[in-house]
Amino acid sequence: MYTKINQAYQYIHKIYPYPIDIAIILGSGLGPLAQEIKVEQTIPYQDIPSFPLSTVKGHEGQLTIGKIHQKTVIAMQGRFHYYEGYDMSDITLPIRVFSKLGIEKLILTNACGGIRDDLNPGDIVCISDQISLFCPSPLRGPNLDEFGPRFKDMTEIYNSQSQKLLHEIAQKQKINLKDGIYCFFQGPMFESPAEIQAIKALGGDLAGMSTVGEAIVARHCGMNTLGISLVTNKAAGLSNNELSHQEVIDTAKKAEDKLVKLIKELIKNW
């Protein structure tokens, strides 16, 4: 694993050897945020040694590095998922690489299904915590001591002060920002109504197929992590609509202006 991390790190660092303030992972349909970056460098995933490739519609498959409000950001336009056939160690490889690049702040975004009754398509949610019961542990196997301890505390996976700042920004921008607990499902099939009811009983508010493994590894690395979900549909059994990935893309497009505005202001003040 160290070999993969180092190969990717060395390639990116050679192309862009300057400090980077914030890393952003863009979820399904949220790629347009990268258009707000004053681009200094673009690196296709296929050019990076040991980097997986994104195979999902709505995921561009490249790193974009540049400026937003004088902050240097690196954005993943497209992430990797367990359902694509990747192991968790490969899915979370970019987080290790970001940490090795010296990046201390991470924004994870995703498109997800709303479980809690008040969560509707188009809502933006600050992730307060997560349920990883269905997620294979990305820390399984020999511990990577360079990044963190064998048994890492997960009390505050998502930084509480960063959540507070996000809410303050949303209030100033008159954006309705909710809080929620995100639950991982392996996919690629959408969840069954019974599974959604089970997670609802456990306290889960959001259902998705990403983010959780990345957040665990970021916590292991000691990164300041913030999670933002865009609700693109009611979860299975909670509406009369049949779930589809196209619905995810369409809803994300409608809400992207608010989300872009929120994240840009966060970067400026973070």
Residue, then its C-alpha position, 0 to 999 in steps of 0.5 A: m500500500y505504501t508503494k501505491i501511495n508513494q507512486a501517486y504522491q510523487y507523480i502529483h507532487k512533481i507536477y504541482p510541488y506547491p502547498i495545497d490548502i483544501a482537498i474536495i471530492l465531488g460526488s455524482g452530478l456535483g462536478p460543476l463546482a470545479q468550474e469555479i476553480k481558477v485552474e493551474q493544473t489538470i491531471p487525468y486519473q489514468d496518468i497517475p500511477s496506482f490511481p483507480l479510474s472512475t467509471v460512473k456517469g457524472h464523474e469526470g475522472q480527473l484532478t483539478i488544482g487551482k485557486i478559489h478565493q486565493k486558497t489553493v484547492i485540489a478537486m477530485q472530479g469523480r470518486f471511486h466506489y465499492y460497487e465498481g469493484y474496487d477494494m476499500s484500500d483503493i477507494t481511499l487511496p486519494i485520501r492518503v495521497f492528499s495527507k502525504l501532500g500535506i493537505e489538512k482540510l477535506i470536503l467530502t460531497n455526495a448525492c444521496g437519498g433522504i430517509r428522515d421525513d423532512l429531507n426532500p430532493g434538493d435539500i443540502v445537508c451537513i453530515s454530523d456523523q455516519i453509520s458504517l455498519f455495511c462498509p468494509s473497514p478501510l483500515r483493515g490489514p497492516n496499520l499504516d503507522e505513517f498516517g495514524p494509530r492502529f485503533k483510531d478514535m471515531t468520536e468526531i469524524y466530521n469536525s464540529q467547528s467546521q460544521k459550525l462555520l458551515h452553518e454560519i455561512a449558510q445562514k448569511q447566504k440564506i441557504n437552508l442547511k440541515d444536519g443528518i447522519y449518513c449511512f453507507f450501502q454497498g450498491p450498486m443497487f438502490e436500497s430495499p424499503a426494508e433496509i431503509q426502515a431498518i436504518k431509519a430505526l437505527g437513526g440514519d438520515l441519509a443513504g448513499m454509496s460513498t463518503v464513509g470509507e473516505a471519512i474514516v481514512a481522513r480521520h485516521c490521517g488526522m484531517n479536518t473533514l467536512g461532509i456535505s450531502l445533496v439529497t437527490n431523491k427520497a430513499a426506497g419506499l418513501s415515495n412513489n417514484e422508481l429510483s434511478h441514477q438519472e434522477v440523481i444527476d437531474t436533481a443535482k443540476k437543479a441544486e448546484d448553484k446553491l451548493v457551489k455558492l455555499i462551498k465557495e464561501l466556506i473555502k474563503n472563510w475556512 
